[in-house]
Amino acid sequence: MNAASLRTVHRRLPDAGRALVSVLAGVAGVAGSYAVAGFTPSFVVGPIAGTMARRLPSEIITFGIVQFGEVGSQLNVVAAIGIAVGVFALVALGCSALGRRLDAPPVGVLLSIAFGVGIAFGLTAAPLPSIAAGVSVGVVLAASDLFTGVDSDVSPARRRVLGGVASALALSVGGFVFGRQGGLRGTEETSELDVSQSITAEIDSLLDDAEGNSLAVSGLEPLVSEEFYEVDINATDPTIDAEGWSVSVTGAVEEEVSYTYDEIRAMAAENRFVSLRCVGESLNGKKLDNALWTGVPIMDLVDPAVPAEECCVMLRAADGFYEEFPLPALSDGFLAYGMNGDVLPRGHGYPARALIPGHWGEINVKWLTEIEVLEQEQDGYWEERGWHGTGPVNTVAKLHVVNVGEDTIEVAGHAYAGTRDIERVEVSTDGGGSWSEATLSEPLPGDDVWRQWTYSYDPPDGEHEVVVRATDGEGTLQPKAESEAFPSGPSGWVSRIVRP
């Protein structure tokens, strides 16, 4: 088939076939970006998902958090993928149409590459992933053109679609596989924290103690979490080079100061157990975890700046997040750069994050870059969206494990009350009619740490309701009435139907 015939075929192809090939090109464009960037802010979907999370009405965001939890974040990413595919598809469709109008299909391919690269770069400012996205869009269009020009009994329209399907499938599978490995950046590897021998010995001792204090209950997560939950305002975590990173103390201070990563690492280090609980989780959800963190007291950074004492501070992060605290809340605050004896993972705030005891997990700012001392109060990120933000965590006893044996039933879970600690956990096996005290794990050192609990009993006849409640270290019983996460976090007694 000569060039003139190919141009004639292009003009006659059904619109549906062209639209399908354009969508396939859009899929390939997203896959190309993912292949190089992995799931980082350089991935073209990341900025779209982040913008949606920040710009959608707060009512929609709150509904997604309360009703769908982590699934809501995943739906946001899926929607962002759909938008990215749609944008690249429109580029492919428009450029292909222009190429047909000019009787020069290769021009349409080249234009699709150029526009694809430009759009991706405008979103991410990342050259290589943007080039990969644009080229992938163009490759699908070029492949469909080549298949169209092949002599065959199959109609040109079908050959065009087959070319688009084959090329898009190859690019998408390859992009997914390579992107899963972290793209050109590579898979993040956990590295052991390089600290003094005394700190290393203390880390090992504390982790050993936590393992020894963990109750021997099948299915119950140990006192140092094996999988620590992650919740952030963006779909992708920022990638920060510690050598170029610093954290500054600014605002109402006598002298602004700034610290590099090496300067912070040179300070006297401490190890602290700190638990974090997600404000948007369900009452008996599993977004409550504990870790051993290594770092320095935040006030060791703030005091040299001589802050004004009458108000509060705003902590700001590299991902655009910000949260306000009363200045006294920082008196026990911690800047962590290590987690469980390893360098702080990127998903938990590398190079350094804030830990403010007694507060909900979301406001313990990751990727910290600035501590701004304020002269008057300001709303933080979540307060602007109707949440209570820096309010204290609610007391909770969670029921996560039910082990049914031949002669006994064992129930177990975790209890947490922030800095108030846990005094006791009580269990009812008759729906709240009577109560028995559960066995608690020995407390770990620290001001903001969870505890495990377990209780075994003889199974009654038939199904029954198990209810658990906790009393904090101040003697206050966990409220019975159940409330949803918005705006102050979930509360209430946890119950579960058990069938022997």
N, C-alpha and C positions, 0 to 999 in steps of 0.2 A: 504494500500500500504506500503510494507516494505522499508527499507533504500536502498536496492539494486535496487528495482524498481524505486524509486525516483531518484537515480543517473542516471538510464537509460533514464528516461523521460527528465532530465536536458540536457543530451547530444543531445536529439532529438528535443528540442524546436526550432522553427524557429528563425532565427537571428532577424527578424523584431520585434518579440515579446520581445526578450531580450533587443533590443535597446529601444523599447518603455518603458519598465519597468525601464531601466536605466535613461531615460529622466525624468520619473515620480519621480524617486529617487532624481534626481538633483533638481527638483522643490521643493520637500519636504525638501531637505537640505537648500535651500534658505529660505523657510518658517520657518524652525526651528530656524535659525539664527535670523530672523526678530521677531519671537515670544518672544525671550529673550531680544534682544537688542533694539527693536523698530527701528525708523529711526535715528540712531546715528552712529558715526564712528565705533562702535562695530558690526554693521550690515555688513555682508560680502560683500554686494554690494557697500557700501560706499567707501572703499579704491580703488576698481576697477574703479568706476565712477570718483573719484578724480584724479587718475593716468591718465585716458583718457583725462580729461579736461586739465591737465597740460602738457601732453606729445604729444597730437595730434598736427600736424602742425598748426601754428597760422592762416593760411589761412582757414583751416577747422573750427577752433573755431570762427573766425570772421564771416564767412559765416553763421554759426549756430546762432550767436547772432543777426546779422543784419536781416537775412531772417526769423528766427523762434522765436526769442526772448525767452520767458520763455519756449515755447514748445521745443526749442533746448536743454535746460537743462533737460527737461523731457525725451527727446529722448536719451540723454546721459545715464540717469538712466536706461531706458528700455534696452539699449544696454549692460549696465553693468550687469543687471539681467540676460540677455541672456548668457553672458559670464560665470557668476557664475553657472547658471544651467548647462551649457555645461561642465564646469570643474568637478562638482559633478557627472554628468552623465558619464563622462569618467572614473572617479574613480569607480563608481558602475559597469560599463560594464567590466572594467579590472579585478576588484576583483571578480566579479561573474564568469568570465571566468576562473580565476585561481582556484576558488573553484570547478568548474566542472572538471577541469583538474586533481585536486587532489582527485576527487570523494568525496569531503567534502564541500557541499554548505555552512554549517555554518562557515567554515573558510573564505569563500568569504565575508560573512556578517560582520564578525569581522574585516577583513581587510578593508572593505569599511568604517566602523566606524572609525578605526584608521587613515586611510588616509584622510577621510573627516575632522576629528578633526584637524589633522596636517595642512592641507591646509588652513582651516578657521583661525586657530590660527596664521599661518604665515602671513595672510593678515591683521588680526585685533589685534592680541596680547590680545584678550579678551577670557578668559577661558570658561565661561559659555555659551556664544553664540556659541563658536566653538564646544563645546561638543554637544549642541543641534543640530547643523548642521550635525555633523557626525552621531549621533544617528538616526536622521531622515532619512538619506540616508540608514543606515542599516535596519531600521524598514521596509521600503518599500521592500527591497530585501527579508527580512525574511518573510514578509506577503505574498509576491508572492510565496515563497517556500512552505509556509503552504497551500496556496490555491491549489498549484500544487499537493500536496499530498492528497487532499481530494477526496474520491471516488465519482464520479459523471459521468453523461452521457456527460457532457461538456468536450471537449478535454483538455488535460493538458496545451496546449499552451494558450488556452483561459482562463483557470483557473488562470494561472500565471499572465496574463495581468489584469484580474479582481481583483486579489489580490493587484497588484500594483496600479491600479486605485483607489480602495476603500481606501487603506492606505494613498496614496498620497493626495487624496481629503480630508480625515479627517485631516491630518497633515497641509495641506495648509490652509484650512478654519480656523482651530483652531489657526494656527500661525498668519494669517492675523488679525483675531479678537483681539487676545491678543497683537500682536505687535502694532495695532492701538491705544491701550491703553497705549503705552509706554514701553511694555515688563516688565521686572522685575524692571526697573527704575521707572515705573509709569508715568502717564501723567503729564507733566509740568504744574504747577499751578502758576498763577500770584500772587505775594504777595505784599502787600502794603509796600512802602518804609519807613524804620524806620529812620526818620530825626527829627530835632528839631521842636518844635511847630511853630516857626516863619517861617521856610522853608515850613512846611506843610500848614500853612495858606496862604503863598504866592502861593504855587502850586494850592490850591483850588481857590484862587482869579484869577490867570492867566487863569486857565481852564474855569472858569465862564465867564471871559471876552471874551475868544475865542468863547465860545458858544453864547454869546450875540452879538458878532461882525459878526458871520456867517450869510450870507444872507439867507433869507427864500425862497429858491428855491428848489422845489421838485426834488429829484434825484441828487442834488449837494452835494458832500462830504463836511462836515464841515471843519472849519479851523484847527481843530485837527483831523487828519485822524482816521477813524474808523478801517481801515485795512491798515497797513503800509507795503509796498512791501519789499521783501527780495531777494537779489541777492548775491551769494557767489561763490568762485572758486571751492568749493567742494560740493558734493551732500548732505552731512550730516554735521551738525554743531558740533563743538567740545563740549564735556561735561567737564566743568572745575569746580573744587571745589574751591570756593573763599578762603577757609582757606589755601590752598596750593599755591594760585596764587600770583604773584607779577609782577610789571612792573619796568624795569630798564632803567636808562639813562647811555649810554655807549659811547665809541668812543673817539672823540677829545674833551675831557673834562678834567678839572683839577682833578676831583675826581668822579669816578663812584658812582652812588647812586641807591638804590632800595627801592621800597615802597610796603608794603603789602596792602591787601584790607582794613583791619581795619585802617591802617595809613592814607589811602586816605579818608576813610569815616570820620575820625576824623578832617579833614581839613575843613575850612570854605566853606560851600556849596553855589552854585548859581543855579538858574533856568534860562534856555534859550530856547526860541523857535528857532528851526533850521529846515529848509526844506532840503530834499535830492531828487535829480533827477538822474535817471539811464542814463548813457551815451549811453547805447546800446538800449534804447527804441525807438519806432517809434515816429514820430513827434507829433502825437496826442495821444500817449500812456498814460497809467495810472500809470506809475512808477515814480510818483512825489507825495511826501507826506510830512506831517509836524507833528511834535510832540513837546512836552515840555520836555526837558531833564534836569536832575539834575546831578551836578558833580562839578568839580573844573577846573580852568584854567590850561592848560597843562604847561604853563611856570612856574607855581608854583612848578612843579616837576622838570623842566629842569634847572631853574636858580641856584638852590643850587649846581648843578654839575659844574657850571661855564663853559659853552660851548664855543668853538671857534666860532667866529662870521662871518667868511669869506665864509661859504658854506651852507650846507644843512643838512637835517636829513633823516634817513630812519626809518619808522615806521614798526615794524614787529609784526606778529600776531601768535597766537597759531595754526592756521590752515595752516600755511606755506605761507600766503600772506605777501607781503611787498610793501611799496610805499614810494617814495622819495618826499620831499617837500623842497623848500627854507626855511631856518631857520626863516626868517621874517614872513612866512605864519603861523607859530605857535604862533605868538604874540596874536592872537585872538582865538587860538585853545582851545578846551574844551575836557576834559576827563569825559565822562558821565557814571554814574552807575545807573541812574534812568530814567524812561520814563513814562510820564503822571501820575506821582505820584506813580508808582509801581517800584519794582526792575527791572532793565534792563532785558528783556527776553533773553533767550539763543540765539534765532535766530537773535537778534540785538546786540550781542556781550558780553553777561554776562561773566565775572564780570564787564568789563569796555571797552569802545570803544572811539576812537578819532572822533571828529567832527571839521573839518577844514573849516571855512566859505568860501562860494563862489566856492567850488570845486565839481566836480561830485560825486555822491553818492558812487560809487565803491571804491574810494580812501580814504574814511573816515573809517579808519581801525577798524574792529571789533576784539574782543578778544585780545586786545593789550597786548604785553608782553615786548616790547623793543623799546626804542627811541634811535637810534644810531646817534650820531653827526658825520658827514662825513667831511673829509678834501678835497674831490673832488667829483664831481657829479657822480652818478650811475643811471642806469635805474631801474625803479620800475617794478613790475610784468606786468602791462599793457603796459608800454613803450617797454618792451622786445618783446611784441607781436604786435607792430606797432601802438598802440593807443597813443594819446597825453597825456593821464594820468592826470597830475595835471593842465592842462589848465582850465581857468575859464568856468563856465557853460554858455550856450547860453540863451539869452532871448527868452521866449516863452509865448504865450497866447493860452491856450488849449480850445477847444470847445467840451464839454462833454455832455451837456444837451440841448435838444430841446423839449420844452413843447408847444404843439399846442392846443390852446383854441378856443372857438367859435369866439372870436373877435380879439384876439391877439396871437402872437407867442412869446415865451420867450426863449432866448438862454443864456447859462451861461457856466462858466468854471473857471479855475484857471490861474493865470499869475505869472511868476517867472523870476527873473533875478539875482539870487544870492545876493551878497552884494550890487549890484547896485540899488536894490529895483525897484518897478514899479511906474511910474508916471501916466500913463493912458493906457487904452485899448480901441481900436476903433473897430467898427463893420460895415461891409458893407453887405447889403442885396441884392445887385445887382452885385455880382461878383467882387467887387473892384472898381466900378464906382464912388461911393460916400461913405462917411464915417460919422458915428455918434459915439459920445463918450459913452462908457458904464459906468454903475455905479460900483464903486469899493467898496469892504469891507474896513472898517477902518483898518489901519495897526496894526498888533500885534507888541509888543516890540521885538526888535532883529535886528541883522545885516544881517540875511540870511533867510528871511521868505517870503512865497508866499502870494498872495492875491486872493480873489474871485472876479469875475465880473459877471454882468448880464445886459441884454438889452432886452427890449420888443418893439414890433412894430406891425403895422397893416399888416396882411398877404396880399401880392400881389396876383394877379391871377396866378394860376399854380405854378409849382415848380420853385425854385430860388436858387442861390448859396449864402451862407453866408460865409463871410471871416472875420477872426479876426487877429488883430496884436497888439503888445504892444510896448510902449516906456518906456525905463528904466529911473531910477532916474537921469541919467547923460544926458538925452535928446536924446539918441540914439534910433532910430527906429529899431525894429526887422527886420532883413534882409528878403526880399521877396523871394529870390531864395531858393528853397528847396534842402537840402542836406541830404544824408544818415547819419546814426549814425557813421560809421567808416570814419575817425579816431578821429574826434573832437566832436562828438555828433550831433544829428539831429538839423536842423535849417530850417526856412521858415515860411511863413504864413499858418495858418491852415484854411481849407475850408471844407464846407459840403453842400450837396444838401438837401434842405428842401422841403417837399411836404405838403402843408396845408391839 
